[in-house]
Amino acid sequence: MSDTDLLQRSETRDTDTAAQTRSLPANVEAEAAFLGAVLIDNRVVEDLPIAIRPEHFFASIHQRIYERILTLIDRNATASPVTLKPYFDGDEELKELGGSTYLARLTADGQGLLAARDLSQQIYDLALLRELVTVGRTLVEGALDTSEEVEPMRQIEAAESSLYKVAEGASSGSEAKDFKGAAMTAIRMVEAAMNSGGGLSGKTSGLEVIDQKTSGLHDSDLIILAGRPGMGKTSLATNIAFNCAEEHLKWQRDGGEFNYGAPVAFFSLEMSADQLATRILAEQAEISSESLRSGRMSRDDFQKLAMASQNLSELPLYIDDTPALTIAWLRARARRLKRRHDIGLIVVDYLQLLQGSGRANDNRVNEISEISRGLKTLAKELELPVIALSQLSRAVEQRDDKRPMLSDLRESGSIEQDADMVWFIYRADYYHEAIRPDPPTGSSSESDEIKYREWEDRYLELKNKATLIISKQRHGSTGNVPLHFQSEITKFTSPNLKDYSDWGYEE
């Protein structure tokens, strides 16, 4: 039996018919040559430009041989036809190919050593092409299936997800991670935290007090940032998005071992892209948004604005202001941004403006549940943090204590369940200003004047002070974080004050 016959028999065992086999992109001769190169020199595996896994091989016998080779190498043992033989003595498929003789044949021609890198690339590329064939076949079969109601949007989203996995080089099925790999990832996070000097193991928020409390924004986490209107949710989210993108830009320019920033995708369902850009320009040029909109500014202010615009021209911040997005389309757009720009943080402003798939039968609670689960799934799929802004119910306004609680999350308890962190933004000065008494006049009584002065003194204490209430943190403690808020330019910063008791709450 010739080598060609042996390879053909191996190839046909993985498909129902020879015709189906021929229709799939594969090169079993290249697989055999590559395996021969590895068996001759195990160091070939260490020098590959890409990580070849057993499932990248088309022939099932080649998959098993390569899997055993990797196991032996991992044990610091030599992988050769002789050391492989005991593991395949009872393998029926290998018996049909000649048994241990086939293992010896793989190393008979050493030509594969001269092109091992090229062979590995071809094996990888053909594996991706087979994945594409599978995606296309599944899409066609789903579209032609008349046995149940066809939902095109669900099929498009599924195809987008599958294509993303192919683009990332993932196999069609999800794989369990061994503890060794997970432990190495954890060690790298600890090393990053040690090198940051501030306990930062995730992506930076740009606000030191938040990073100290959370250790940064971590991959796969869903972070809910909630608050009543006027508290500054969008401002804080914009600040964090800018800070993270700017940190990535600095890392690109200056280098460094650890990158604590990332390109950012900002899905703005409430504000247009130019409105959001105006906010960012106002923050960085330190000019009020009102002055920018009205055009009433000095020449110096305009120069500051022009300089800020120039500095931000390369900022890796991508704004999608498409209105009325569904969760399916948001996930599809996020995948494209991941492929094209390698985004590392997603901000959604805000959750209640997203739409579900329409399968919730007009039940808004179920729809919000679907959306929150979809955002958490997206965070895990793309391995990045997702910050989703959320409205709070009016129950806050009915209480004497206006500090929000988890039960105030609007329309669904599943938001709390799906979130890894829940943040509430609270500004006491906002509520204190709402109870402002009338300013004293010449006819005011002494008690009215005292009341107004007491109100004014308290307002000056609270002005520009905000609290980020961390009510849930899956991987850390909860608590309050003080922030400084410049309302004129809608900018949050870390406060200089260290005495938390002066911020209107107990730590």
GIJO-V59815 format. One line per field, one symbol per residue. ss: DSSP state (H for helix, E for strand, L for the rest). phi: phi as a letter, one per 40 degrees, with the letter a starting at -180 (. if undefined). psi: psi as a letter, one per 20 degrees, with the letter a starting at -180 (. if undefined). Layout:
ss->???
phi->???
psi->???
//
This chain:
ss->LLHHHHHHHHHHLLLLLHHHHHHLLLLHHHHHHHHHHHHHLHHHHHHLLLLLLHHHLLLHHHHHHHHHHHHHHHLLLLLLHHHHHHHHLLLHHHHHLLLHHHHHHHLLLHHHHHHHHHHHHHHHHHHHHHHHHHHHHHHHHHHHLLLLLLLHHHHHHHHHHHHHHHHLLLLLLLLLLLHHHHHHHHHHHHHHHHHHLLLLLLELLLLHHHHHHHLLELLLLEEEEELLLLLLHHHHHHHHHHHHHHHHHHHHHHLLLLLLLLLEEEEELLLLHHHHHHHHHHHHHLLLHHHHHHLLLLHHHHHHHHHHHHHLLLLLEEEELLLLLEHHHHHHHHHHHHHHHLLLEEEEELHHHLELLLLLLLLHHHHHHHHHHHHHHHHHHHLLEEEEEELELHHHHHLLLLLLLHHHELLLLHHHHHLLEEEEEELHHHHHHHLLLLLLLLLLLHHHHHHHHHHHHHHHHHLLEEEEEEEEELLLLLEEEEEEEELLLLEEELLLLLLHHHHLLLL
phi->.cccccccccccccbcbccccccccaacccccccccccccbccdccbccbccbdccccccccccccccdccccccgbccadcccdccbcbccccdcchgccccccdccbcccccbdcccccccccccccccccccccccccccccbcaccbdcccccccdccccccccgcccbcbccccdccccccccccccccccgbgcbbcccgbdcccccbghcbdgcbbcbbicdgchdcccccdcdccccccccccccbghcbbcbacbbbcbcbbccccccccccccccfbcccccccgcaccccccccccccccccbccbbbbbccfccccccccccccccccbfcbabbbbbdcccbccgccfgccccccccccccccccdcccfacbbbcacbccddccccccccbdccdcgaccccccccbbbbcbbcccccccbcccccbcccccccccccccccccccccdgbbbccccaacbaccibbcbbbcccbfbcbccccbccccbgacc
psi->prhggghhhhgihjrhrhghghippqnhhhgghghgghhgohihhhjqhqopqhiiqgphhhghghghghgghhjkqporhghhghijhjohghghijchhhghhhjhojhhhikgghghggggghghhhghggggghgghhhiojhrppnghhhgghgggghghghijqrhqqqqprhgghhhgghhggghgghhijkoibqqiiohhghhhijaoqqjqoppoqrqpihkghgggggggggghhhggghhgiaqhpojaqqppoooigqrghgghgggggghilpqhghghhjnqrhghhhhghgggghjhjpmoppokpqlqrhghghghhgghgghjlqjppppnrgiiqqaijjjljohghghggghhhgggggggilrqpopqqqqrihgiiqgojpqrhiippipihggghqhqpppppohhghhhikprpqqahjqrhhhgggghgggghghhhpjpqpoonipohjaqraqpqqponhhjlpprpqhpinhijjjrp.
//
